[in-house]
């Protein structure tokens, strides 16, 4: 019938009382395409400004302008989002020229690893979650283990040596970042160690009390390269 053909052509049909209405439900389309760089950029900004705890799939989806469910079409979960955020960071730092001597090489790579992460504290915060890393940074791990093997360590000793070096460097980074964050949030702060020590503590804490006046001077001149060198010397003595 002409009337039916007209209704079909316009996508409407007449009801019993002549009202126009849709002939069918609107088809559900694919989720809107979102560039990975935009997702990663938003995630990185949140972490840099507010910390890892502020990052969530829901938060990123909202800022990207899609639903959380749509975001899962691009990123599997928060761990994958964090891995994407880390990806390629190490490539932004030129590799140093390394010495050929394996012991010196081990130290040079260890110091470089520490110095790079010192410049990007938000990455250190992600690394506290464990087992998340930037694949482009793994050359440093490989170099440290390889240097350990070249120095005469067994494979197990070389892997454990790397882990000890990492714990030393990582611990220093976490402490430095915590101090910087505290200083930013609480300028001036309160009574902190060693200021809280008094003469009354001398009986129980004789060494700390005696060093209290010079503690700041001694700790502020802390040289991570010197300490890592001492750590490596001890590790290699186990050959």
Helices and strands as residue ranges (DSSP letters): H 2-10, E 12-14, E 20-22, H 36-50, G 52-54, H 57-64, H 68-71, H 78-86, G 90-92, H 102-118, H 121-127, G 135-137, H 138-150, H 155-185, G 199-201, H 206-211, G 212-214, H 215-220, H 224-236
